[in-house]
Amino acid sequence: MPLLSTPPELIKIANAIAKSEGRSILVGGAVRDHCMGRKSLKDFDVEIFGISPEVLESVLRNFGNIHAVGKSFGVLKLKTSSAEYDFSLPRRESRTGKGHRGFMVTPDSTMSYREAASRRDFTVNSIGYDLLTKTLLDPFDGLDGLIDAEIKKASYIDVSGIVYRGGTIIRSSRSKRFYKKMYRQLAYENLKKYSIDKVVVLGGDGTFRAFEIFSKEFGIKFIGVPATIDNDIYGTQYCLGVDTALNVIRSAIDNIRDTASSFNRAFVIETMGRECGYLAAITSLTSGAELCLIPELPFDLNSLKSKFLKDIKNGRRYFIAIVSEGLKIANTLKEWFEKEIGFEARLTVLGHIQRGGNPTIFDRLIAFEFITYAIDLIIKDKKNRVVVYKDSRLDSLPSSFIAKNRYELDKKILDLVKDFTK
């Protein structure tokens, strides 16, 4: 994205404010219009950080006539020989009563830019532009590091001692902003600034589709590494993190079984997996669950009822039922156990604990293999491919091929799980 076109006299004013230890951030209409690609910019409003209202007024008087819009809002209108500008201090709101009038606004130049921007109504309106460093400031985290130029060269110290940690140490994540062309343009400009024309992308099919678009628009080459615990990327039998997630779930089920077996209770355990039941299927098979419900297989609660009542008659004292979250049936199933089976039931939603935990030995090793293979592809100048794991060996497939095909759970797994649904 090109630099924002700013009136030269506004830069002079910003330099004068900087000499008084203030910081000038352009906000509002001009910044918003620039981000949206509009050529004609107007409404040059400037927020000043780090100096008092008195110091700001003293500096501005050297450039033209000043009119105070309201002391409580801390806004000063400056009229020069060629234009008008609004200068203000960041404003803090505090509640003093009920309704839309029950609050007080006071200027506070000590606020951070992030804190000041949080009161603005839309994300795009919270973006600022530093008049002297000529950089856009977006205070909200959210591919965000590329958009916000949070790019650094990693040293050995940065990555040593992290192999045992789960989650994402480098804070890799998708960004809703990346769906908008103006933010992809920002990301491209930031990569260009650092002379980066190839990237390794970790994620799922949504991430790869986003980079397909990004690559077509700006020519940035990428290599994808599948990293989603849903394990639902077409063309690969394994994604980073899956083994760790399976072990976290297995441990939770084992612990729940200890308490379930002490009472006549049914436990419904919900795992992650919106459209893919891989996690639920594998943990059901490996934990001895009595029931497994996943999106890929139909089920009949009436036939299950007769089966479970027969099990109770034969001495069964508890049930473990594992359900994939995509079915949205966990609460219903808990009530079904209570009303139809006559067992007290509990629901455990494992949620985000499945995304954490110390990586297993397998995940630590396969991570090295995935990334080493991806870097080799980068060195060979390959572009827009995804590393895949199949039959215990690594290969790569075009990202476009992966993006346009749909993952299906292995038939062997489905055949094994069918016994849990009837």
N, C-alpha and C positions, 0 to 999 in steps of 0.2 A: 504494500500500500504506500503511495507517495506521501511525502511530508505534508502536513496540514499547512495550507497557505495562510500566513498570519501577517497582519499589517506591521510594517517595520517599526512604527512608533510604539506598538504594543510590546515589542521585544525590548525597546529602550526602557520602557516603564518597568518591565520585568527585571531587567538588569539593575535598575535603581532600587527596586524592592529587595533584590538579592544582596545588595551592599548593606542594607539594613537588616540582614539575616532573615528575610522572608522568602517564601517560595510561592511562585505564581502558577496556578493550575487552571487552564482553560476548561470550562465545563459547559454543559447545556447544548443549546441549538447548534452552534458551529461544529462542535465535536461530533454530535449525533449525525448531522448532515454529511460530514466528512466520511464517517464510518459507513454510511449508506451510499457513498459514491456520488453524492451530489456535487456539482461544480461550483455553484454559487453559495457562498457561506455568509451567514449573517448571525446576529445575536452573539457577539463576543463577550461572554460573561466570564469573569475571572475570580477564582476563589483563592484567598491568600492565607497561607499557613505560617505560623511562627512569629508573628509580630502583633502588637496591640493595635486597636482601632486608631489611637492617637498617632502612632508612628506611620500607619498606612495613610492617614489623611495628610500628614506632613509631607510625605513623598509625592502623593498625587497632586498636591497644589503646585508643584513645579511644572506640571504638564497641561494645566487648563483649569477650568472652573469646576467646582465640586458642589453637588447637591446631595444631602443626606436623605435617603428615602424613608428611613425609620431607624431610630437608634436601637430598638429592640431586635431588629433583623440585621443590623450591622451592614447595610448596603449603601455604598457610595456611588453616585453616578458621576462619571468624569466626562466632561465635554471638552474636546480639543478643537483645534482649528479645522480638523478634517472628519472627525467621527465622535460617536458617543460609546462609552463602555460602562458596564456595571462591574464594580469591584465589591466583594463581600468577604467576610470572615466565615469560616465553617460555623454552622448553627447547631446548637444542642436543644432538643425538645424534652421537656419534663412535664408529666401529667400533674395538673393542679385541681382537676374536677371532672365531672361527667360531660359527655357529649363532645361535639367537634370543636367547641371553644374552650374546653377544659384543659388547656395546656399552655405552657409558657416557653417562648423561644428566646435563647440567649446566645450571643456570639461567644465562641470559644476557639481561639487560635491555636490552642495546644492539642486539639483533636488530630488523630491520624487521618490520612486521606480515606482509608478503608472505612473508618467509623463515620466520617462525614458523608461518604457516598451511600451508606446503607439506608439513609432516609429518603433517597430518591425513588421515584415510583417504578421505573423499569430498569432492567439491567443495562440497556444501551444508554440510558440517561446517567448511569453511574460512571461511565467511562470519562476519564479526564485526559488532558494533554499538557505535559510539562513544557512551558514555553521556552525554557532555556536548554533542556536536554533533548527536546524535540521527540519525546517518547509518549506513546499512549499508555495510560494507566487503567487497568481493569482490576478492581479490587476483589473480584469473586473468583474462587477456585473452580474448577470444574474439571485426548489431545489438547488441555488447557495450557500446559507448559509451552507448547509451540506458539499458541496465540499470544501469551503474555511474556514471551521471550525469557522464560525461566529455563535457560539452557546453560549448562556448564560442562566443562571437560572434567570427567571423573578421574580422580587419582587413585592410587592403590589404597590409600587410607580411607577413601570414601566407600570402598567395596570390601575391605577386609573385615572379617568378623560378622558377616551377615548371612552366611550360608545356612545357619540354623533357624533363621527367622521366617515366619510366614508373612502373608499379606504382600504388599508391594512397597519395597523400600524406596524405589525411585518415584513413588506416587503416580504410577501410570494408570490412566483411567480414560474412559470415553468422555466426550464433552458434547452437550446439546448444542453449544454455540457452533460446533464444527459443521452442523447441518446448514449454516448460513454462509453464503459466498463471501461476505465481507470479512468473516472471521478466518475462513480458509486463506483468503488473500493476506491477512495479517500473519498467519502461520508461515506462509510461503516467504514473505518479506523477512521474517525473523530467521528462517533457515538460510536464506540467501545472504543475510548479514554475516552469518557464521561460516559461509561457503560450504554448507551441507547440502548435498544433492542425492544422498542415499540414506535411508533409515531402516531400522529393524523395528517392526511393530508387533507387540504382544497383545493378544486379545482373541475375540470370537469373530463370527462371520459379519456382525454389524461393523466392527472395527475395520475388517478387511474391505468391506463394501465402501466405507467412507474413504479409505485410502485409494481405492480404485478411482473414485471420482477425483480426489485430490491429485493423483498422478496424471490423469488425463488433462486436468486443467493447467498444471504447472510443471509437468515433466519430472517430478520428484520420484525416483525409483525406490521401491520398498521390498523388503522380504518379511513375510509374516511368520510368526511363531504361535501356534495354537495354545492358548492359555485360558481355559474356561472349565470350571468344575462340572458344568453340565455335560461335558464330553460330547457335544453335539455338532462338531464341525465335520462337514462332508470330506471324505478322502483320507482321514486319519483315524486310527484306532485309539489314539491316546492324545490327551491334551495336558499341558502342565498343570499340576495341582490336584489332579483327580485322585491319585493314590492317597495323598494326604487327607483329602476330604473324606474318602471312603473309610480311612482309619479313624478319623474323628467321629464319624457317624457310627461305626462299629463299636467304638468305645462307649458312646452314649447309650446305644442299644443294650450292650452288656450290663451297664450300670442299672438301666431301667428294669431289665429282666430280674435283677437281684431283688428289687422291691416288689415287682409284679408277682413273682413266685411266692412271696410271703403272704399275699392276700388273694381273694377271689376278685381279680381286677383285669380289665382290658386296657392296654395302653395303645393309643393311636399316635404314631410318630410321623411327623411331616418332614420330608426332605426337600431340598431345592430341586428344581427341574421344571421349567414352565411347559415346554412341549416335548421334552425328552425325559424318559423315566430311568435313565442309566443308573443314577445314584441309588434310587429306591430299589431297582431290580437287583443290583449286585449286593447291596447290603442285606436284602431279604434272603438271598441265596446263601450268604455267608454267616448269617446270624441265627438261622433257624426260626425265622418269623413264621407266624401262622397265616398271615395274609399280606399280599402285596398288590396295590392298585396303582397302575401307571397309565398315562394317556394313550399308549400304543395298544392296549388290550381292553376289550369289552369285559364287563363283569355283571354278575346277577346276584344281588344281595339276597333274594329269596332262596336260591339254591345254596348260598353260603350259610344262610340261617339254619337250614336242616342239617348241614354238615357240622356246624359248630355246636348245635344242641346235642347231636350224637356224640361229639367229642366230650362234652360236659358229662353226659351220662356214663361215658367210659372213664371218667376221673380227671379230666382236664380242669385245672384250677386257675389258669390265666391265659390271656391271649396277647400277642404282640402283632400289631398291624402297622405296616409301613406304607405311607401314601406319598405320592409325588405331588408337589404344591400346585402343579398346573391343573389338576383335577378340581381343585377348590371344593373338596368334599370332606376335609378332615373333621370339621365340627359336626357335620351330618353323620359321619361314621361313628363318632363318639356317642351321639344321641341314639344311634341305631343299636349299638352294643347295650346301652342301658334299657331301651324299651323292648327290643326284640330278643335279645340274648339274656337279659336279666343280670348283667354284670355291671358293677360299678366301673366307670370308665374315666380315664384321664387322657388329656391331649397334650402332647409335647411338640412344640414347633421348634425345630433345631435352629432355623434361621441362619444368622450370620456366623454362628460358631463354626459352621462348615467351611467358611472362608479363611479361618485362622488355623493356628496350630503349627508346631515345628514340622518342617517338611520331612517326609520319610526318606530313607536311603534311596529308594527308587527315584523319587522326585528330584533329589539332589543330583543324582547321576544323569538322569535324562535331561535335566536342565542344561548341564554342561554340553551334552551331545546336541541338543536342539540349537543352542546358541552358537556353538562351534560350526555346525553345518550352515547356519544362517550367515555367519561371517564369511565362510568360504564362498558362498553364493555371491555375496557383496563383492568380494575380491575378484571373482570371475566376471563381474559386471552383469550378473543376471538381474532381471527386474520383475517386480510384481509377481512373485511366486510365494507359496506358503510351504513351509517345511512340514512334512507328514511322516507319521510313524505307522508302519504296516508290516506285519509278520516279522517283528523284531528287527527291522532295519529302517533307516531314514531315507527319504526321497523328497522331492518337491513337486508341486503341481501349480499350474497357473492360478493366480488368485481369482481371475474371472470365472474359471471353471468351478472353483469351490463356491463362489458367491451365488452362482445360478443353479446349483444343485442342492437338494435337501437331504440332510442326514437321516438315516433310518437305523434304529437299534438292530443289532445283529440278530438274525433269525434263531441262532442257537440259544441266545439268552432268552429271547421271547418264548421259545418252546419250553425252556426250563421254568419260566415264571408262570406259564399258563396254569400249572397245577395249584398256584396260590390264589387263583381268581375264580375257581369253580368248585 
